[in-house]
Amino acid sequence: MERKKQTSNAKDLRDIFLTGLKDIYWAEQALTKKLPEMEAKASDVRLKTAIKDHCAQTYEHVARLEKVFGLIGEKAEGKKCLAMEGIMKEGDESLADIQEGTVRDSVLVAACQKVEHYEITCYGTLAAYAKTLNEREVQQLLLRTLGEEKKSDCILTSIADTDLNSRALSGSHQSKNLKAV
């Protein structure tokens, strides 16, 4: 019996790095459209401000990624990021039937944090790849964005922890009590 020669579809690290850059570039561009929608759904002033600020920062992330592409001699282009598409779709579904108020704001915080955690994962991985590929300037740019994403996540946690989730719990109890009457 003759054995078939196994072929590997594995790419080298630079190809994987480039694919990751294209994914996060698409994701960041998609977020420039999604974040204003999320801001419009928020009622908490701190949450609205955090989302608005992060949207402005996301435009900077797009520009920084374009610089990264230039530094590695590649054209800045996105590749549809199925993970971010799924996270945004899940967020839309979570918010679909929730009325304006603290419960919706709590769900918005969770949706925003899912986005942040995905971005943190992507930028951390890409920075590690850049280090391994000896792309020091690229690594520094990616680490800068990683720090900004982590800070955004901390801001969201602070908003939820201050009293938003407690008020959301009170609001959902009141809604249940009103329905029971």
N, C-alpha and C positions, 0 to 999 in steps of 0.2 A: 504494500500500500504506500502510495506516494504522499509525502507530507506537503501540504501547501506552505509556501513561504509566508510567514507572518509579516505583515507590514504595519508599521506604527504610524498612527495619525498624530502622535504627540508632536507638539510644537516646541520650539526652544523658548527659553525664558523671555527673550526679547519679544517674541510674538505674543506670548501670554500677557506680558506687560502692556503691549500696544492694544490688545483686545480689551484689557481692563480699562485702559484710558478711554477707549472709544465708548465703552459701556457707561462709565461715570460721566463722560461728556454729554451723552444723550440724556442721562438721568438729570444732570444739572440743568440742561436746557428745558427739559420737561417740567422741572420744579419751578422755573421762572414763570410758567403758565399756571401751575397748580397752586402755588403759595398764595397768590392774590385771591383765589377762590376760597381758600381756607381762612384767610384773614377776614373775608367778608362774612363767613359763618360764625366767627368768634364774637362773643359778647363781652368777655372780660378784657378790660383795657390793657392789662399787662400782657395777656396772650396776643391780642391784636398787634401790640407794639413788637413783641418778640417775633411774630411771624413776618411782619412788615420789614423789620430789621434783617431778618434772615433772608428774605427775598432779595433785598439790596445786596447782601453779602453773596448770594448765589450768583448774581451777575458778575461779581468779582471772581468767583470760583471758575466760571465759564472762561473769563478772560485769562485767568492764571493757567487753566488747562490749555488754552490756545498757545500760550507762551511755552508750556511744556512740550506740546507737539512740535513747535518750531525748534526748540533746543535739541530734540532728538531727530530732527530732519524729516518729520512726517507732516502730512496735511491734517489739519484739525477736522476730524469727521466723527460723527456719532454712529454707534451701532445700537439698535434698539436693546435697551436693558430690560429683559423680561422680569427680573427681580423687582426693579423699581416700578415698572408698570403694574405688577401684581400688588405691591405695597400701596400704591396710589388707588388702585381699584378697590382693594379691601377697605381703605379709609373711606372712600365714597359710599360703599355698602354699609359700613358701620354708622355713618352719619345720615343715611337716607331718611329714616323715619323719626329722627330725634328733633324735637322742637328747640328753638333758641333758648339758651340759658346755661346754667352751670353743668348740667349733665352733658350737653353737647360740647361745652368747653373741655370737660374732662376727656371726652372721646377724642376731641381735636388734639389735645396734648399727647395722648397715646399714639395717635396717627402720626403726628409730627416726630415723636421720639422713635417710632419704627423707621421713619425716613432717616433720621439722624444716625441711628445705630447702623443702618446699612451703609451710609456714607462713611462713618467712622471705620467700619470694616474695610471698605474699598480703599480709602486713602491710606490706612495703615499698611495694607498689603502692598499697594502700589509704591509707597515710600520704601518698604523693605526690598521690593524688586529693584527699585532705582539704586539703592545702596549696593546691592549685589552686582548690578550692571555697571557700577562705577559712574553713575550719573548723579554726581553730588549736587549740582545746582537744581536739577529736577527734584531730587530728594528733598531739598530744603523747601522748595515751593509746595510740594505735596505735604510735607510736615506742617507747614504754615496753615494750609487748609484743614488738615487733620485737627490741629489745635482749635481752629475756629468752630469746627463741627462739634468737638467735645464741649466747648464753651456754650454753644447753643443748646446742647443736650442738658447741661447743668442749669441753664436758665429755665428750660421747660420743667425740669424736676422741681426747681424752686417755686415756680408758679403753682404747680400741682400740690406741693407740700405745704405751702403757706396756709391755704384754707380752701382752695378750689375743690379738691376732692371731698372734703367734709361738707361743704355747701352743696355739692352735687348729691351726696348721700341724703342730706336733709330734704333737698328738692325732690328726689325720687320717692322718699317716704311720704312726702306731702301729696305727690301725684297719686300714689297708691291709696292713700287715705281718702282723697277726693273721689276716686273711682268707686270706692267701697260704699260711699254714702248714697 
